[in-house]
Amino acid sequence: MAPISKTRWWATLGAAIIFCILLLGVSLQQTWVKGFDRLIIGWIRHPLPPTLTQAIVTITHSGDPQPVTAITLILVLVLVITRHAKGALFLGWNVLIWAGIGNSLIKHLVQRPRPTIDRLVSASSYSFPSGHSITAMLLWGSLIVMIAWQSHEHRRWALSLTIIFSCWIVIIGLSRIYVGVHYPSDVAAGWSLGFVLLTVTQWLLFRKEAPSS
């Protein structure tokens, strides 16, 4: 596997800074966070036709713990069967440990209440960061990373899947704002933290491997 590029490291540093700024802003209840949230909510939470709204609800439920856990376990099993043990560990650790336990710990430390106005789905626990957003980044981001391992052999399909998975990460996050269970700052924090953890896990597992030819 090729080493993590300098561009990726800079992007990871940027994501870490964004997360820390949002964490401090939310924890200290800064007015700029409220202004940011109101601005983005004003762009996203416009009434849509019932059919489209139901589609968004379905999309947001696809990021719930049960379907995500099922997808992850199936993919881990496939990777183990095909003798990609490190890939299985990479995916399983990112989704089941980072996105599960790690996200829950941060939620209980920050204890930010969820939005309460016009919810389209039910949601419990705290709001910051968005669990669906961090999970989407870690699940589909892990697949993007693993796809990149084979991109020199199958460039076209690798690029297509990378675009699809990247769009899905964005859509899942935006759906949480639309259905009224997260603030935009929750979603941005989830994406940012997920990206940082994705890079950290990749570095820890694969830093000793020689670059792929």
URRA-V924236 format. One record per residue. N is the residue number from 1. RES is the residue in one letter. PSI is psi in whole degrees, 0 to 359 (NA if undefined). Layout:
BEGIN
N:RES:PSI  N:RES:PSI
END
This chain:
BEGIN
1:M:136  2:A:146  3:P:161  4:I:131  5:S:162  6:K:322  7:T:318  8:R:318  9:W:318  10:W:320  11:A:322  12:T:318  13:L:316  14:G:318  15:A:321  16:A:320  17:I:317  18:I:315  19:F:315  20:C:320  21:I:316  22:L:320  23:L:313  24:L:317  25:G:317  26:V:316  27:S:323  28:L:2  29:Q:50  30:Q:143  31:T:331  32:W:330  33:V:317  34:K:320  35:G:318  36:F:314  37:D:315  38:R:320  39:L:310  40:I:320  41:I:321  42:G:330  43:W:326  44:I:321  45:R:55  46:H:145  47:P:133  48:L:162  49:P:146  50:P:321  51:T:317  52:L:322  53:T:318  54:Q:324  55:A:319  56:I:320  57:V:317  58:T:318  59:I:314  60:T:326  61:H:337  62:S:342  63:G:8  64:D:159  65:P:320  66:Q:306  67:P:325  68:V:317  69:T:319  70:A:314  71:I:315  72:T:314  73:L:321  74:I:314  75:L:320  76:V:317  77:L:316  78:V:317  79:L:322  80:V:315  81:I:322  82:T:13  83:R:42  84:H:67  85:A:318  86:K:325  87:G:320  88:A:317  89:L:318  90:F:310  91:L:313  92:G:317  93:W:315  94:N:313  95:V:315  96:L:331  97:I:298  98:W:305  99:A:332  100:G:287  101:I:313  102:G:314  103:N:319  104:S:320  105:L:315  106:I:318  107:K:315  108:H:338  109:L:317  110:V:318  111:Q:49  112:R:126  113:P:151  114:R:162  115:P:151  116:T:359  117:I:127  118:D:50  119:R:140  120:L:345  121:V:162  122:S:151  123:A:142  124:S:187  125:S:193  126:Y:177  127:S:329  128:F:127  129:P:175  130:S:117  131:G:322  132:H:323  133:S:315  134:I:322  135:T:318  136:A:317  137:M:319  138:L:322  139:L:299  140:W:331  141:G:322  142:S:319  143:L:323  144:I:316  145:V:316  146:M:326  147:I:323  148:A:335  149:W:329  150:Q:8  151:S:333  152:H:342  153:E:328  154:H:66  155:R:317  156:R:309  157:W:328  158:A:317  159:L:318  160:S:314  161:L:323  162:T:317  163:I:315  164:I:312  165:F:322  166:S:316  167:C:322  168:W:322  169:I:315  170:V:316  171:I:317  172:I:314  173:G:314  174:L:327  175:S:329  176:R:329  177:I:316  178:Y:319  179:V:357  180:G:22  181:V:358  182:H:150  183:Y:154  184:P:325  185:S:329  186:D:315  187:V:314  188:A:321  189:A:320  190:G:313  191:W:313  192:S:310  193:L:320  194:G:319  195:F:318  196:V:312  197:L:325  198:L:314  199:T:318  200:V:314  201:T:318  202:Q:317  203:W:316  204:L:321  205:L:328  206:F:10  207:R:337  208:K:357  209:E:147  210:A:149  211:P:141  212:S:149  213:S:NA
END
